């Protein structure tokens, strides 16, 4: 497979993630869409690392995966806390920061 195939795949995955963040109102779907966008970026990092012949992109991908795992854990903890307080995970119905 060529470089362009991976870049097309990455752009499709990133676009699906952006659409999921902008269109959906469920917090869990939004978190999964953010993970899709991070995975598209990781794919780009790995492809360009392979193209240029160094491992910097691959090492940076490991750090991005680590940060994404921490973000998922914190995000799910916040979602559980909001669900226990408001009985919903819909973004439109959760207005905790409003007066």
N, C-alpha and C positions, 0 to 999 in steps of 0.2 A: 504494500500500500504506500502511496506517496504522501508527502507532507500535506498536500492540499486536502486529501480525504480526511485526515485527522483534524485539520483546521475547520473544515465544513462541519464535521461531527461536533466539534467543540462549540462552534457558533450556534448550531441547532440546539444543543443542550443548554447553553447559556440563554438563548432566546426563550426556551421553554421555562427556564427558571424565572426570568424577568416577567413573563406573562403570568406565571403562577403567583408571584409576589403582588403584581398590580391588580389582578382580577379576583383572586380568591379572598374570602373573608374569614376563613378558618385559620386560626393561629398555627395549627399543626401543618396544614398545607403550605403556609407561608414559610415555616421553618424548613420543610422539605425542599421547597423551591430555592431557598438560600443555599442549601446543601448542594443542589444541582448546579447552581452557579459556581460554587467553590470547586466542584469536581470538574467543570469545564475549564476553569483556570488551571487546575492541576494537570489536566490533559495537555493544555498548551505549554505549560512549563516542561513537562516530560518530553514532548515532541521537539521543542526547540533545544532542550538539553541534548537530546540524541543527535539533532542536526548539527549542532556546533561542536559536539564531541567532548563536552565536559559534564561533570556531575553536579554543578551548582544548582541547576533547575530541579534535579531530583532531590537534592538535600532540602531545598526550599519547599518542595512539595511535601516532604515529611513534616516540616514545621507547620505548613498550612493544614495538613490533616490533623495534627495535634491540636491546633487552635480550633479547628472545626469540631472536634470531639468535645472540647471544653465548652464551646459555644452551645452545642447541642445539649449537654448536661445542664448547663445553667438555664438555657431556654426552656427545657422541659420542666425544670423545677419551678420556674416562674409560671408556666402554663398550668401546672397542677395547683399552685397556690391561688391563681386567679380563678380556676374552676371551682375550687373549694369555697371561695369567697362569693363569687357571682353566679355559679352554676351554669356557665356558658364559656365557650372558647371562641365565640364570634367576635371579630375585631370591632364591629360597629356597636355592639352592646356593652363592651368593656370600656368604661370611662372613669377609671380610678383616679387619673391625674387631673380631672376636671373638678371645678369647685362645685 
